[in-house]
């Protein structure tokens, strides 16, 4: 088959999505000659320069996809409300036009987005949290829940295959969207390549001073959404500083998604404002230094079932304290201390154990190192190759060039 590999979120500021997509793309570029299939890279026009730069020495082609033309509000509403009209009004997407011109007969969507296509395709689901935790405003307000449900309902049920990293994720796909198990491909999140590559490098001793950060500190790299649970972490920091007299600081890395003021108001009420450092988006160089110097990563998000920062921490020797949410134990195994995300005392106890018990700290670092090596981008890409091989006998049953 000629497979169109669609890469969408190609901006570092997009966080984990960028890390994941670029790692998988680079893994494919290293391994594509192992596959009997041929590959063409597709991307939005806004990302084409960066993608071209990565692909240029491989011999693979890159095709940019223009933005879809917009519809009027009335037309959009009609298409949403009427399956019959939606079916008969939907024109071929620009993605399909570009894929057709490149001779593509199967699409692989590397990132978790929704795209309209008439081709068979493989996609990935990182989470279905609008179904699992619909009460968070970023999941539901201003029609977000409705929009996600409409788009996911079509896209996931229409997919030839859907990648999920955990058994919990697979069960959610089966329960929420009635996907048959044979159409779900289980491929865990790979450990980010930058963290694996940096594991043996030395830390720049001036990084923390440059950022105005005091040691010792807990690290939490997560964009400031309500579901990331910064508030309960701030309350845990108060317990650690006041009840246990620990001189800990908290470093929050990530873009403000509207919840920064609320988090800092909580810090003020807890009398820990001077110990909470919101540093925003940082370079990978600085992020690596933060992981290496942190007492622990406190990854206390309400949402999963998979997350990338604990894998980054594993690779860089940073002990992990993580929310005990569905899927977390499957992803992280025995390499993390699990805490209740809604209980500041539980979060504080997890951090306290890492602080006080060197044996626990050493055990977590060793187990994290082993876990980080278990799944890489190469494992993931080869898993996709296996899926493509299974589907090829079906794809050859029609003339895809028409």
C-alpha positions as CSV (number, residue, x, y, z in Angstrom):
1,X,0.0,0.0,0.0
2,X,1.0,3.6,-0.4
3,X,0.4,5.1,3.1
4,X,-0.1,8.8,3.7
5,X,1.3,9.7,7.0
6,X,-0.4,12.8,8.3
7,X,1.4,14.9,10.9
8,X,-0.6,17.8,12.3
9,X,0.6,19.2,15.6
10,X,4.0,20.3,14.6
11,X,4.6,23.2,17.1
12,X,6.8,22.8,20.2
13,X,4.3,25.0,22.2
14,X,1.6,22.3,21.7
15,X,3.5,20.2,24.4
16,X,3.1,16.5,24.5
17,X,1.3,16.3,21.1
18,X,4.3,17.8,19.4
19,X,6.7,15.5,21.2
20,X,4.7,12.4,20.3
21,X,4.1,13.2,16.7
22,X,7.7,14.2,15.9
23,X,9.1,11.1,17.7
24,X,6.8,8.8,15.7
25,X,7.7,10.6,12.4
26,X,11.4,10.4,13.1
27,X,11.0,6.7,14.0
28,X,9.3,6.1,10.7
29,X,12.0,8.0,8.8
30,X,14.6,5.6,10.4
31,X,12.6,2.4,9.8
32,X,10.5,3.0,6.6
33,X,12.8,0.7,4.5
34,X,11.9,-2.2,6.8
35,X,8.3,-2.1,5.6
36,X,7.0,-3.4,2.3
37,X,4.7,-0.4,2.1
38,X,5.6,3.0,0.7
39,X,5.1,6.2,2.6
40,X,4.2,9.8,1.7
41,X,4.2,12.5,4.4
42,X,1.2,14.8,4.6
43,X,1.0,17.9,6.8
44,X,-0.9,21.2,7.1
45,X,0.6,24.0,5.0
46,X,1.6,25.9,8.2
47,X,3.9,23.0,9.2
48,X,5.4,22.2,5.9
49,X,8.7,24.0,6.3
50,X,9.6,22.1,9.5
51,X,8.4,18.8,8.2
52,X,10.3,19.3,5.0
53,X,13.5,19.9,7.0
54,X,13.1,16.7,8.9
55,X,12.2,14.6,5.8
56,X,14.5,16.0,3.2
57,X,17.4,13.5,3.5
58,X,15.1,10.4,3.5
59,X,13.8,10.4,-0.1
60,X,10.2,10.5,1.1
61,X,7.9,13.1,-0.4
62,X,6.1,15.8,1.6
63,X,2.7,17.2,0.5
64,X,1.1,20.1,2.3
65,X,-2.7,20.2,2.8
66,X,-4.5,23.5,2.6
67,X,-7.0,24.5,5.2
68,X,-10.5,23.2,4.6
69,X,-13.0,25.8,3.2
70,X,-15.5,26.9,5.7
71,X,-19.2,26.4,5.7
72,X,-21.9,28.8,6.8
73,X,-23.4,28.3,10.2
74,X,-26.7,27.2,8.7
75,X,-25.0,24.6,6.5
76,X,-22.9,23.3,9.4
77,X,-25.9,23.0,11.7
78,X,-27.9,21.1,9.0
79,X,-25.1,18.7,8.4
80,X,-24.8,18.0,12.1
81,X,-28.5,17.5,12.7
82,X,-29.3,15.4,9.7
83,X,-27.3,12.3,8.9
84,X,-28.9,12.0,5.5
85,X,-28.0,15.6,4.5
86,X,-24.6,15.3,6.1
87,X,-23.9,12.2,3.9
88,X,-25.1,13.9,0.7
89,X,-23.6,17.3,1.3
90,X,-20.1,16.3,2.3
91,X,-17.7,17.0,-0.5
92,X,-14.3,15.4,-0.8
93,X,-11.9,17.0,1.6
94,X,-8.8,18.8,0.6
95,X,-6.9,16.1,2.4
96,X,-8.3,13.5,0.1
97,X,-7.5,15.6,-3.0
98,X,-3.8,15.9,-1.8
99,X,-3.7,12.2,-0.8
100,X,-5.1,11.2,-4.2
101,X,-2.6,13.3,-6.1
102,X,0.2,11.5,-4.1
103,X,-1.2,8.1,-5.0
104,X,-2.1,7.3,-1.3
105,X,-4.7,4.6,-0.7
106,X,-4.4,4.4,3.1
107,X,-4.0,7.2,5.7
108,X,-2.2,7.0,9.0
109,X,-3.1,9.9,11.3
110,X,-0.1,10.1,13.7
111,X,-1.7,12.5,16.1
112,X,-5.0,12.6,17.9
113,X,-7.2,14.8,15.7
114,X,-10.4,14.5,13.7
115,X,-10.2,14.6,9.9
116,X,-12.7,13.9,7.1
117,X,-11.7,11.4,4.6
118,X,-13.1,8.7,2.3
119,X,-10.0,6.6,2.6
120,X,-9.4,3.8,5.1
121,X,-7.3,5.1,8.0
122,X,-5.6,4.4,11.2
123,X,-5.7,6.9,14.0
124,X,-4.8,7.2,17.7
125,X,-6.8,8.2,20.8
126,X,-4.8,9.7,23.7
127,X,-7.8,10.1,25.9
128,X,-11.6,10.3,25.9
129,X,-11.8,12.6,28.8
130,X,-14.8,14.6,27.6
131,X,-16.7,11.3,28.2
132,X,-14.9,10.3,31.4
133,X,-14.7,13.8,33.1
134,X,-17.3,16.0,31.3
135,X,-17.6,18.4,34.3
136,X,-14.3,20.2,33.6
137,X,-15.0,23.4,31.7
138,X,-12.4,22.7,29.1
139,X,-14.3,19.5,28.2
140,X,-17.8,20.9,28.0
141,X,-18.3,24.7,28.1
142,X,-19.5,26.6,25.0
143,X,-20.5,23.5,23.1
144,X,-17.1,21.8,23.4
145,X,-18.6,18.5,24.6
146,X,-21.2,18.5,21.8
147,X,-18.6,19.3,19.2
148,X,-16.2,16.6,20.4
149,X,-18.9,14.0,20.6
150,X,-20.1,14.7,17.1
151,X,-16.7,14.6,15.6
152,X,-15.5,11.6,17.7
153,X,-18.6,9.6,17.0
154,X,-18.1,9.8,13.2
155,X,-14.3,9.6,13.2
156,X,-13.7,6.7,15.6
157,X,-16.5,4.5,14.3
158,X,-15.4,5.2,10.7
159,X,-11.7,4.2,11.4
160,X,-10.2,1.1,10.1
161,X,-8.1,0.9,13.2
162,X,-7.7,3.0,16.4
163,X,-4.5,2.9,18.5
164,X,-4.8,2.9,22.2
165,X,-2.0,2.5,24.7
166,X,-3.7,0.7,27.6
167,X,-6.4,-1.8,28.3
168,X,-8.3,1.0,30.0
169,X,-8.2,3.0,26.8
170,X,-9.3,0.0,24.8
171,X,-12.3,-0.6,27.2
172,X,-13.3,3.1,26.9
173,X,-13.4,2.8,23.1
174,X,-15.5,-0.3,23.3
175,X,-17.9,1.1,25.8
176,X,-18.3,4.7,24.5
177,X,-18.1,4.1,20.8
178,X,-18.9,0.4,20.4
179,X,-15.7,-0.3,18.6
180,X,-15.0,-4.1,18.0
181,X,-11.9,-5.2,19.8
182,X,-10.3,-6.4,16.6
183,X,-10.2,-2.8,15.3
184,X,-8.3,-1.5,18.3
185,X,-4.5,-1.6,18.1
186,X,-2.7,-1.6,21.5
187,X,0.5,0.4,21.3
188,X,1.7,2.1,24.5
189,X,3.1,5.7,24.4
190,X,6.8,5.6,23.6
191,X,9.2,7.3,25.9
192,X,10.1,10.6,24.4
193,X,13.3,10.4,22.4
194,X,14.8,13.7,23.7
195,X,14.7,12.3,27.3
196,X,16.3,9.0,26.3
197,X,19.0,10.9,24.4
198,X,19.7,13.2,27.3
199,X,20.0,10.5,29.9
200,X,23.8,10.6,29.9
201,X,24.3,14.3,29.5
202,X,25.5,16.7,32.2
203,X,23.2,19.3,33.6
204,X,23.9,23.0,33.2
205,X,24.3,24.2,36.7
206,X,23.2,27.7,35.9
207,X,19.8,26.8,34.5
208,X,17.9,27.1,37.8
209,X,19.5,30.3,38.7
210,X,18.7,31.8,35.3
211,X,15.0,30.8,35.8
212,X,14.9,32.2,39.4
213,X,14.1,28.8,40.9
214,X,15.2,27.7,44.4
215,X,16.0,24.2,45.4
216,X,14.7,21.9,46.6
217,X,11.5,21.7,44.4
218,X,8.7,19.5,43.1
219,X,8.2,19.7,39.3
220,X,4.9,19.6,37.5
221,X,5.0,20.2,33.7
222,X,1.4,20.5,32.6
223,X,-0.5,23.2,30.8
224,X,-2.7,25.2,33.3
225,X,-6.1,23.5,32.6
226,X,-8.4,22.8,35.6
227,X,-8.2,19.0,34.9
228,X,-4.4,19.1,35.5
229,X,-5.2,19.6,39.2
230,X,-2.7,22.2,40.1
231,X,-4.9,23.4,43.0
232,X,-4.7,20.2,45.0
233,X,-1.0,20.1,44.4
234,X,-0.6,23.6,45.8
235,X,-2.6,22.6,48.9
236,X,-0.3,19.6,49.3
237,X,2.7,22.0,49.1
238,X,1.2,23.9,52.0
239,X,1.0,20.7,54.1
240,X,4.6,19.8,53.3
241,X,5.9,23.3,54.2
242,X,3.7,23.9,57.3
243,X,3.1,20.5,58.8
244,X,6.4,18.9,57.9
245,X,8.6,21.9,57.8
246,X,10.1,21.1,54.4
247,X,11.6,24.0,52.5
248,X,10.0,22.8,49.2
249,X,9.2,24.9,46.2
250,X,6.9,24.0,43.3
251,X,7.8,24.6,39.7
252,X,4.9,24.7,37.2
253,X,5.9,24.4,33.6
254,X,3.3,24.9,30.8
255,X,1.2,27.5,29.1
256,X,-1.7,29.2,30.8
257,X,-5.0,27.9,29.5
258,X,-7.1,30.2,31.7
259,X,-6.5,28.7,35.1
260,X,-3.3,30.4,36.3
261,X,-5.0,33.2,38.3
262,X,-7.1,30.6,40.1
263,X,-4.1,28.5,40.9
264,X,-2.2,31.6,42.3
265,X,-5.2,32.7,44.3
266,X,-5.1,29.3,45.9
267,X,-1.4,29.7,46.6
268,X,-2.0,33.0,48.2
269,X,-4.8,31.6,50.5
270,X,-2.4,28.8,51.4
271,X,0.4,31.3,52.1
272,X,2.8,29.6,49.7
273,X,2.8,32.2,46.9
274,X,6.6,32.8,47.2
275,X,7.2,29.0,46.8
276,X,5.1,28.5,43.6
277,X,7.0,29.3,40.4
278,X,4.9,29.5,37.2
279,X,7.6,29.5,34.5
280,X,5.4,29.0,31.4
281,X,6.7,27.2,28.3
282,X,10.4,26.3,28.6
283,X,13.0,25.0,26.2
284,X,13.9,21.3,26.2
285,X,17.3,22.2,27.5
286,X,15.7,23.9,30.6
287,X,13.1,21.1,31.0
288,X,15.8,18.5,31.1
289,X,17.6,20.4,33.8
290,X,14.4,20.7,35.8
291,X,13.7,17.0,35.7
292,X,17.3,16.3,36.9
293,X,17.2,18.7,39.8
294,X,13.7,18.1,41.0
295,X,13.0,16.1,44.2
296,X,10.2,14.5,42.3
297,X,7.8,14.8,39.4
298,X,4.3,15.3,40.9
299,X,2.0,14.3,38.0
300,X,-1.4,14.7,39.6
301,X,-3.7,15.1,36.6
302,X,-7.2,13.8,36.8
303,X,-7.0,12.6,33.3
304,X,-5.4,9.7,31.5
305,X,-5.1,6.8,30.8
306,X,-1.6,7.7,29.5
307,X,0.7,10.7,30.0
308,X,4.1,11.6,28.6
309,X,5.8,13.5,31.5
310,X,6.2,10.5,33.8
311,X,8.0,8.7,30.9
312,X,10.3,11.7,30.5
313,X,11.0,11.7,34.2
314,X,11.8,7.9,34.1
315,X,14.4,8.5,31.4
316,X,16.0,11.4,33.3
317,X,16.3,9.9,36.7
318,X,13.5,11.8,38.4
319,X,11.3,9.9,40.9
320,X,7.6,10.0,40.0
321,X,4.6,10.6,42.2
322,X,1.5,10.1,40.1
323,X,-2.3,10.2,40.3
324,X,-3.9,6.8,40.8
325,X,-6.3,7.1,38.0
326,X,-7.5,4.3,35.6
327,X,-4.7,3.2,33.3
328,X,-1.9,4.8,35.4
329,X,-0.7,1.6,37.0
330,X,-0.7,-0.2,33.7
331,X,1.4,2.5,32.1
332,X,3.8,3.2,35.0
333,X,4.0,-0.2,36.7
334,X,6.1,-0.2,39.9
335,X,8.1,2.9,38.9
336,X,5.8,5.4,40.7
337,X,4.2,6.2,44.0
338,X,0.5,6.5,43.4
339,X,-1.6,9.0,45.2
340,X,-5.2,10.2,45.3
341,X,-5.4,13.3,43.1
342,X,-8.2,14.9,45.1
343,X,-6.6,14.4,48.5
344,X,-3.8,16.9,49.2
345,X,-2.7,14.8,52.2
346,X,-2.2,11.8,49.9
347,X,-0.2,13.9,47.5
348,X,1.9,15.3,50.3
349,X,2.5,11.8,51.7
350,X,3.8,10.6,48.3
351,X,6.3,13.4,48.0
352,X,7.3,13.0,51.7
353,X,8.2,9.4,51.1
354,X,10.5,10.3,48.2
355,X,12.1,13.1,50.3
356,X,12.7,11.0,53.4
357,X,13.4,7.5,52.2
358,X,16.6,7.2,50.0
359,X,15.8,3.5,49.5
360,X,12.4,4.4,47.9
361,X,14.0,7.1,45.9
362,X,16.7,4.8,44.5
363,X,14.1,2.0,43.8
364,X,11.9,4.4,41.8
365,X,14.8,5.8,39.8
366,X,16.0,2.2,38.9
367,X,12.5,1.0,38.0
368,X,11.8,4.2,36.0
369,X,15.0,3.7,34.0
370,X,13.9,0.2,33.1
371,X,10.4,1.3,32.3
372,X,11.7,4.1,30.0
373,X,13.6,1.6,27.9
374,X,10.6,-0.7,27.4
375,X,8.7,1.3,24.8
376,X,10.3,3.5,22.2
377,X,9.2,5.1,18.9
378,X,10.7,2.2,17.1
379,X,8.5,-0.3,18.9
380,X,5.5,1.9,18.1
381,X,6.3,2.3,14.4
382,X,6.9,-1.5,14.0
383,X,3.5,-2.1,15.6
384,X,1.9,0.1,12.9
385,X,3.8,-1.8,10.2
386,X,2.2,-5.0,11.6
387,X,-1.3,-3.5,11.4
388,X,-0.7,-2.3,7.8
389,X,0.4,-5.9,6.9
390,X,-2.8,-7.3,8.3
391,X,-4.9,-4.8,6.4
392,X,-3.2,-5.1,3.0
393,X,-5.1,-8.2,1.8
394,X,-8.3,-6.3,2.3
395,X,-7.1,-3.1,0.6
396,X,-6.1,-5.0,-2.5
397,X,-9.8,-6.0,-3.1
398,X,-10.6,-2.7,-4.9
399,X,-9.0,-0.3,-7.3
400,X,-8.0,2.6,-5.1
401,X,-6.8,4.7,-8.1
402,X,-10.3,5.6,-9.2
